[in-house]
């Protein structure tokens, strides 16, 4: 699949935002603004922001987390490409797995799709291990019409 493909009809995408370095609130705001500007995409709703303890083996500070609901005609891999560019624009450098980051964007769900490629797995494989994601999905669910 090339990165320019679009879906035939707009689909619902849930994207998790997280930050634990620098101005965490500003990083989330930057991500929301950039996601809202993506082509063929509408930012429909956003969950509340919550602070969570980091997961994984690396010592680091707490995260601010939030989830947004997008209605998009971008294909999943194209949306992932944009998410990674937004992370880079926020100063993220991928050094170590589970390490601290200025901004982390994860596509948690994309419609009813299942994707399993080296770059992208949907639904996100960590969904069962992150109860805050489930509560954010529940908060956004009423906006899916």
PADOSE-725149 format. One record per residue (C-alpha): x negated, y negated, z. Coordinates in steps of 0.2 Angstrom, whole numbers, plus 2048, in hexadecimal, padded with zeros to 3 digits. Example, Ala and Ser with C-alpha at 12.3 -4.5 7.8 and 13.67 -1.06 7.14 Angstrom:
PADOSE-725149
7C2816827;7BC805824;
This chain:
PADOSE-725149
800800800;7F97EF7FC;7FA7E1808;8057D67FC;8147E27FC;8257DB803;8347E5809;8447E57FE;84E7DD80C;8497D481B;8457DF82A;8447DC83D;8327DC844;82E7DB856;81C7D4859;8147D486B;8097C586F;7FC7C687D;7EE7BB883;7E27BC892;7D47B088D;7D479D88C;7E479388C;7F07A288B;800798889;7F978E87B;7F379E872;8057A5873;80C79586D;7FF79585E;8047A785A;8177A385A;81479384F;80A79D842;8167AC842;8247A083F;81B799830;8187A9827;81F7AB816;8307B4814;8317B5827;83C7AD834;8387AD847;8497B184E;8467B2861;8397B386E;8397BC87F;8347B488F;8217B3893;81B7BE8A1;80A7C18A9;8047D48AA;7F57DD8B0;7E97E38A2;7EA7F589C;7DB7FF899;7CA8028A0;7C27F089D;7C27E48AC;7CB7D48A7;7D77C78AC;7EA7C88AB;7F47C689A;8027BB896;80D7C588B;81C7C1880;8257C9871;82D7C1862;83A7C7856;8377C4844;8437C6835;8367C9827;8357CF815;8227D2817;81D7E4816;8167EB827;8047EB821;8067D981B;80D7D382B;7FE7DC834;7F27D3829;7FA7C282E;7FA7C7840;7E77CA83F;7E47BA837;7EE7B1844;7E37B9851;7D37B4848;7DA7A2847;7DC7A285A;7CA7A885C;7CC7BA85F;7BD7C585C;7BF7D885C;7B17DE867;7B77EC872;7C77F6873;7D27F1882;7C77E1885;7CC7D0889;7D37C587B;7D97B4876;7E77BB86D;7EE7CC869;7FC7CF85D;8047E085C;8127E5850;81C7F085C;82B7F5851;82F7F183F;8417F583B;84480883C;83380B833;826818839;815814832;80581E836;7F581782E;7E4813835;7E9801835;7FA80283C;80580E845;81880A848;82080A853;81180585D;80A814866;80780A876;81A806878;81D814885;80F80E88F;8147FB890;8247F989A;8237E6897;8247E9885;8347F3887;83C7E5892;8377D8885;83F7E3877;84F7E4882;84F7D1884;84E7CF871;85A7DD86C;86A7D286C;8627C785F;8627D6852;8727D4849;
